């Protein structure tokens, strides 16, 4: 945002054009946020379904599915982080 008569200071972020380092960092950051959101939702679903089973409802299948999906998601997340650090 330019003030009257003053030049805008240069941004330290640089441009987000294709092939730039900032664009790659942005993509990685968005993927981290998406993975975290998915793991959080699955963890909440798994815990909530365990409490449902403990209360006597017969939703044990939902609980099992939630825990399996959470385990798969966390495994994929760990594999993604390991692959990113090796490259």
C-alpha positions in Angstrom: 0.0 0.0 0.0 1.6 3.2 -1.1 1.3 6.3 1.0 1.0 9.7 -0.5 4.3 10.6 -2.1 6.2 7.6 -0.6 7.3 4.4 -2.4 6.2 1.0 -1.1 9.0 -0.8 0.6 10.1 -4.0 -1.2 8.5 -7.2 0.1 10.8 -9.8 1.6 8.5 -12.6 0.4 9.2 -12.0 -3.3 6.8 -13.1 -6.0 4.7 -16.2 -6.0 5.3 -17.1 -9.6 5.7 -20.7 -10.7 9.0 -22.2 -10.0 10.0 -19.8 -7.2 11.1 -21.0 -3.8 8.2 -19.1 -2.1 5.7 -20.9 -4.2 7.1 -24.3 -3.1 7.1 -23.2 0.5 3.5 -22.0 0.2 2.4 -25.4 -1.2 4.2 -27.2 1.6 2.6 -25.0 4.2 -0.9 -25.5 2.8 -0.3 -29.3 2.7 0.8 -29.2 6.4 -2.4 -27.3 7.3 -4.5 -29.8 5.4 -2.8 -32.8 7.0 -3.2 -31.3 10.4 -6.9 -30.6 9.8 -7.5 -34.1 8.6 -5.7 -35.8 11.5 -7.6 -33.6 13.9 -11.0 -34.4 12.5 -10.2 -38.1 12.4 -8.9 -38.0 16.0 -12.0 -36.2 17.2 -14.2 -38.7 15.4 -12.3 -41.7 16.8 -12.5 -40.4 20.4 -16.1 -39.4 20.0 -17.1 -42.8 18.7 -15.2 -44.6 21.5 -17.4 -42.6 24.0 -20.5 -43.6 22.0 -19.5 -47.3 22.3 -18.8 -46.8 26.0 -22.3 -45.3 26.5 -23.8 -48.5 25.2 -24.6 -47.7 21.6 -23.7 -50.3 19.0 -21.5 -48.0 16.9 -18.4 -50.1 17.3 -18.0 -50.4 13.5 -17.8 -46.6 13.2 -15.2 -46.5 16.0 -13.1 -49.2 14.3 -13.3 -47.3 10.9 -12.3 -44.1 12.6 -9.2 -45.6 14.2 -8.1 -47.4 11.1 -8.5 -44.2 9.0 -6.6 -42.2 11.7 -3.7 -44.8 11.6 -3.5 -44.7 7.8 -3.5 -40.9 7.8 -0.8 -40.7 10.4 1.3 -43.3 8.6 1.0 -41.4 5.3 1.8 -38.1 7.1 5.0 -39.6 8.6 6.0 -41.0 5.2 5.4 -37.6 3.6 7.6 -35.8 6.1 10.4 -38.4 5.8 10.3 -38.1 2.0 10.4 -34.3 2.1 13.4 -34.3 4.4 15.4 -36.7 2.2 14.9 -34.7 -1.0 
